[in-house]
Every structure is written in C-alpha cells, then in structure tokens.
C-alpha cells in the first residue's frame, strides 16, 4: 500500500548524495531494480527500489532507504518497457538528482563470446549488443533500451555493462560445447550460462560467512526464482551451469520450460502447425510452473493450492524433482559436494521447496534440520551434516556497483 511522503522527506534522501554516488540498474524482462551506492565503497547502499509488473494493468514502484526508515510502494502506469524506463529516470531526476552520479552500471544478460568482463558502454559495445539481441530477445532489447535512455538524457555520465555470462566464461570447453554440428560453435553457439552476477555475489558471501575453504570447495549454487538455474563451482571457478545458449534451458521455471526434447519443434510444427515464433512464446511465457499448473507462475500460489489442486501439486513436484536431478548431476561433475547454497525468491523463502529438493540427497552427505529450514536460517543442515546447506540472500545490484567501482579505479590508474 502506498505511503504518503512529504517533499521534505525526498529532500532528506537527496541530501545523502552530496558526495558522488553510483547508480546500479538491474533490468529484467518485466521489472527494473535499482540501487544507489556511495562511490567510495560501492557497498554503502543509500537507496534501493524496483518497478514490477511492467506491461500489466497495475505496475508497482517500491523503494526504501538504506536504513528502511523510508519504505513505500505506489502504483503507476507502465503499459510497456519504454514507459517504465521514462518513469524511473524522471523519478530519480526529481527525487534524487543526477549531479552527484559518478557512473551508471547495468546488468546485461548476454555478453556473447566477445565480452567476458565489465566494459564501458561505447558505440561499439552497443552495436554488439544489438547483434546479440537475437541470442536473447527476451532480455537484451530491454536492457539496450535502458542504456540508451540514460545515455540520451545524461550523455556525460559514463555507463558500464556488467555481463551475466562473465561468471561462466572460463568453464571447461567440454561444458561449453553443444552436441550440434561444429560449424555452429564457430558462430558462438555454445553454453554460456546466466545469473552470473548473482553467483559472483553468492560465492563472495559464502567466503565471508563460511570461510575461504568453503568458497574454494565443491559448491553448488542454486538461484531459484522466476528464472532458475544452478552452477557447479570448484576452486572458486564455475565448471558447469544449467542454463545454456539462452536462459530458457535447464530447470523448469515460472513460465520457461527448461530442457525439452528438441524433437518437439518438428512434431508441433507438423501436428499443431506451430510456427517458430509460437514455439518461442510457448517455451518462454506459457510453460514451466504456469504451463503445468494452468493457474499460476508463482510458487507461493502453487504451494497454497497444491492440497486441493493436482495440477499445482504436479508443478511443484516437477520443479523439485528436476532441481534434485541437476544437483545430483553436478555433484558427479564436482566429484562430491561440500556446500549447497539456496538463493533467489524461491530458494530464499520457500522452505517447503528446499526441504523436498533435499529429501533423498543423504548420499551426498546432506542432513537437513527441519526446524532451521522452516525459519530460513543461514545454515539449514544439521551440525553433523557432512555437506553444509545454506540460505543466502543474493544481491546483484551490489555486484554491479562493485564492478563499476573497479573499472573506474582501473581507468584512473591508466
């Protein structure tokens, strides 16, 4: 529910930016998250917020200050992404101001084979992103739109693109190769992996809370949200991940199918006269939890309904079963398992899902503590468990801010 805020309150927020700051932008297909950070640390978040339900009848804008002393939510009209971007820039301009913004960092889903590190936004980079739009039409065009809108309004503020694929860029070649004719590999068609900013944060946070040995061990990171994927990490390096050339691959997700028999493309083209565009829409927007349940793409809804709706129950069961399979496969690739980390909206909050995923994984040394799991404690495995199971809240925006800070430092040294 919206909170009534006096203009003086916004002035108090703006007063926090008398020193230079960084703006972190995390654009999704139907949402935009943002954070404002002190540029000297990149960890001192002053303000954060998000616009959700873009394209739906009632979009929602929420934000809060670092101490949560100010926290509010308001409805807005955002019938398309362009309207949401304009609202965000206008809101930041009027409520915070851009005179103190030193740089703007963006999450960009795909860097392709060329961009494996954060990079200043240039004409050349934008040209490459336009080319990569065909790799991921669900995300990249919206993220280009964000970058270009800020660039048009504030051409003198440097912008930095931070790529989700970067975390996975040094995976072993055997993990990157797709079993299709080799000529396609030369065109950059391979397993890239996504959620990289989230995974980078989780691994860094695991080192902080669990120690360097934990972060250097055999780790499976499970980012389970509207988009869901897992990454297998050993020695601090990603060796495999469930998403592939696009974020549609891997686990079933809120509306994405995850892995499918590729023969379905030809079968549905012949029997249902389904076009490539219709197939793309089906596997990205009509499948996953929504497709199986026929009622909702939200895990919270399905957990509430599963007792009386077999479709909801089967959607939840499929999600848990497939996640368990990927964990088992990645444990084999890692040669064992030391730590399992749950994150993302489902991973952080749905204790029922975490519990069901871990049932039957005792052979991997996992012994769950039911009471700790129900409270989403930082560690939800028993003290005697050979494998530690943790819940860590991810923070992609802070990783963007850190990347921007580092690239600015490197630029200063040159």
Secondary structure, DSSP 4 states (H G I P E B T S, - for coil): ------HHHHHHHHHTTSS-EEEEEEE-SS-EEEEEEETTTS--EEEEEEEE-TTSSSEEEEEEETTSSSEEEEEE--SSHHHHHHHHHHHHHHHT-STTEEEEEEEES--TTT--S-EE--HHHHHHHHHHTTT-TTTHHHHHHHHHHHHHH-TTSEEEEEETTGGGTT--HHHH--SS-HHHHTTT-S-----HHHHHHHHHHHHHHH-HHHHHSEEEEEEESSSEEEEEEETTEEEEES--SSTTSSS--SS---S--THHHHHHHHHS---HHHHHHHHHHS-HHHHHHSS-S-HHHHHHHTTT-HHHHHHHHHHHHHHHHHHHHHHHHHTS-SEEEEEHHHHHH-HHHHHHHHTT-GGGT--B-HHHHHTT-SB-B-TT-SSEEEE----HHHHHHHHHHHHHHHHHH-
